[in-house]
Amino acid sequence: MHEFFKRRYGDSADVRNRIMMAKDLGMAIVNLGGVSTNVHLGRREGTSTGIDRYAGGALDDIRQLEERPVPDWDPLIERWKHEQGLIRDSGLISWVILPWCFHAIATSMGLKKFVLRVYRDFDFVERAFEIVEERNRLAIDTVVREVRPDVVLFDGDCAYKTGLMVNPSIFRKLVYERTRLTVERLRRIDIPYTFHSDGKLDDVIPILIDLGFSMVHGCERLANDLPDLVERFGDRIVLAGNMDIGFLASSTPEAIRRETFQMLDQGSRRCRYVAACNTSPMDFIPDRNYLAMTRAIAEYDRG
């Protein structure tokens, strides 16, 4: 909700404004930003709903990734270390975003090209995934180790509303060991790591648990039954999300208040739940509706 932020708090590039928003809305954590590893070759296009969507990508040859230079992270490190100090002085914690191999490559190719390449040239896809995670390991060893954010989130969209974008056994072969080697770097420096994906999470969450992820965000309402996720996984990983942004945009503040309380009742049955939208809140959500959700979260009492 870039316009929402701008109207209420000013320029989002100023970390002091992000801290102001977090305190105003009762949030505990402030986003430092995303680490660019220079592996994205995708493109996005606008839609009639105002939500950008991925619209194919330019990745055809592995050299396109191999020859992309590693970014100069020194200015980012210095800025984030300063911002990290301000965030901690305010009594809050911070998080940063890393691109994850599946999402980065699928969007860099476009899904049709990606799944055809999985079928026809699996070695290409494996090498592309490895390049993404090699860059992530380098980013962890430099940026993350220096800045020491409180949490790292992997941006990992990999599922439709009905299940994974590829066969679960192929998915595991592509991502498991590469991701294990990446998150091992975070374990060594004692920084928790979390994950985001839209879509149905049944086949994703067990892998995340095996790899030591502390939280999964999304739990998309139209793709998952939150009570079922809580029952099966809620004592092994923190679940976050589940508020549908379409509902948030079209309902009344009172209906949103009731829905938020219900979401919290369901999600917190095992005391490991973070209430939130199931994806980034968008500018088409009326301010009063978004605030109705955040106020209901602040007022919730499990009794």
N, C-alpha and C positions, 0 to 999 in steps of 0.2 A: 504494500500500500504506500507507494512512493508519494502520491499526492496527499494522502492522509498525514504522512510524516512531515511533509513540507509545510502544510497548513498549521500544524500544531507545534512543531519543534524546530523547523528551519532546515538548514542544509545537512543532509544525512552524512556527508563526508566528514563533518566535525564530530569526533567521538563524544564530546561533551553533550551534544544534542541526543545522541543515541543513549547515553547514560540517563539523560533527563527523561526520555521516553520509557526506559526500563523502570525507573523509579515511579513514574506517573502511573504506569499500567500494572505495577506489581510484579514485574519480571525480575528474575535473579541473574540473568545472563545477558551479555552484550556481544554482538558479533563484531569481531575485528575485520573479517572479510574472507575472501577466497584466495588461495595460493594458486597463481597461474603457473602451470608447468609446461605451457605451450604445446599441448597435445590435441587441442580441439580444432577440427576442420569442418564442423557442421555449420549450418545456417538456420536462422529462424525467420518466420514470417508472421505478420499480424493476422488476426481473424476477426470476424464480425462481433465476437463476444468481448474483444479487447484483450484476450489472452494470446500471447505469442505461442507458436508451436514449432517444434523441430520440423524442418522441411528438407531433409536430405543432407548430404555432405559431399566433400571433395576428395575424401580418402580413397585412393585406388591402388597406390604403390607404396610399399613399406618404406621406401626411401623418403617419402614425404614426411614421415615421422622421424626417421633416423637422422635426417639432415636439419630438422628444426632446432635452433639453438636453445640451450637452457637459459631462461631469463636471468637477468642480473637482479638478484634478490636483496642486495645490500640496502638500497633505499627503503624497501618494504620492511626489512628487519628493524631498521632504526625507527621508522614511524610506528610500527606495531609495539616495539618495546616501550616507547613513550606512552602510547595509548593504553597499553597493558597496565602501566603504572597508575594512570588516571582511573581506570576501571577498578583496580584493586583498592585504591585509596577511597573510592566511593562505596566500598563494601560489596561489590558485585564480582562476578566471575566472567570469563571470556571464552569464546569459541571461534575456531577457524574452519574453513571448508577446504577439502582436497577432492579432486576429481577421481572417480573410481573407474576401473578399467572397462567394465561392461558398458556403463552409460557413456563414457567418453568415446569409445570406439563405435558403438551402435549409432550414436548421433553424428559422429564424424563421417559415417558412410551412408546413413539413411537405412532404415530397418530392412527394406527389401534387399538392397545390396548386401547388407550385413548377413542376413540369414542364408542367402545364396552362397556367400563366401564361406560360411560355416560348413555348408554341405559340400562345396566344391574344392575349397582350399583352406582346410582347417589350420595348416601350419601358418598361413598368413595371419589368421585371426589370433592364434596363440602368440605370435611374435608381436603383433600390435598391442595386445593386452600386456605383454611383458614390458614393452617400452613405457606404457603408462605407469605401471607399478615401479619400474626402475626410477622414473622421474619422481614419483611419490616418495620413494625411499630417500632419494637425494634431498627432496624438500624437507622431509622430517629431520634428516641429519644436519641440515643447515638452518632453515627458517624456524621450524617447530622447536628444535633443541635450543635455539638462541632466545626466541620469544617466550616460550613456555606458556602457551595458552592453557586454560583449564580443561578444555575439551576439544577434540578434533572430530569433525563430522565428514563422512565420505558421502558425496553426492552420487547416488547409485541407482537411479531409476532402471528397473530391469523386469517389470511385470505389467501385464494387462489386468483388467478387472477380473479375469477368469483364471489367471495363472502366469507363470514365467513366460518370457518371450521366446525361450528355447526350451528344449527338452531338459528336465531336471538333471539327468545324468551328464549331459553335455555342459550344462551350466556349471555344475560342480567341478568338472574337469577343467573348464576355462578359468574359473575364479579362485578356487579354494587355496591351492598352494601359493599362488602369486600373492593373494591377499594375506595369507599367513605370514609370509616373509616381510610384507610391508608393516603389518600391525605389530610384529615382533619388535620393530624399531621403537614403537610407541610404548610397548611394555617395558623396554629397557630403561626408558626415561620417565616411567611412571605417569604417563598421561592417558586418561581414559579416551576411548574412541567410540563413536556412535555412527549411525547409518540412516540414510533417508531413501525410501523408494515409494512411489505411488503403486497402486495395484494390489493384487492379492498376495499376501505375505506367507502363506502356509509353508511353501518350499524354501523361502528365504530365511525365515527366523531360525530354524534349526542350524543352518550353516553359520549364521551370525553368533549364535550361542556357542557353537564349537570353537569359533575363532576368538571368543572373549569380548565381543562387543557388549557394551554396557546398556545401550538403548537403541531402539529402532523407532524412527519417526515416520509417520504416514498413517498407517492403520486406516486407510481410506474407507469411509463409511459405505460407499456404494460397492466396495469389493470385499470387505471383511465384516465379520460379526464380532464386534468388540468383546462381548462376554465370552465367546468361544476362544478368542486369542488370550484373554486373561486366564481362562481355565487351563489352557494347554501350556502357556508360556509365561504367565505373569509372575511366577516365582523365580524365573531364571533370567529374565531380561526386562528392563524398563520399557514399557510401551508408551508412545507419545503420539498425540494427534487424534483424529477421528471426526472433528467438526467439519462437515461438508461446506465448502465455500459457496456452492449454489444455494443451499438452505440459508446460509448466513446472509446472502445478498437479498433473498426474496421474502424472508419471514419478518415477523414483528419482533421488537425487542423483548416482549413478554414471552413469545414462543421460543426465542433464542435462550432466554434465561432458563426456561423449563428444560430445554434440550441440553443445555450445558450442565445443569444439575444431574440430569439422567446420565449423561456421558461420564461425569465424575463418579457417580454412584457405581456404575458398571466398571469403569477403569480402575478404580482404587480399591476394589475388593481384596486385592492382595498387597495393597500399599506400595505398589511400584508403578506409578502412572503419572504422566505429565499431560495436562489438558492443553490442547492447541488445535489449530486448523490442520487438516490432513495434507495441505500443501501451502505454499506461500499465499497469504491473504492478498487479494487483488483490489485494484482501485474501484471496481464496480460495486464493492461492498459499501453500503452507506455507513458513515461514521458511527451513527447511533447504534447500528447493529453490531459492529465490531466491539464498540465499547460495552454494549450489553453483555457480550460474552466475557470480556476481560473482568468486568465488575462482578459477574456471577462467579467466576473462578475465585476472585478475591474474597467473596462473601461465603463461599461454600464451607459448610461445617459438617463433617461426617457424623457428628453427634455420637 
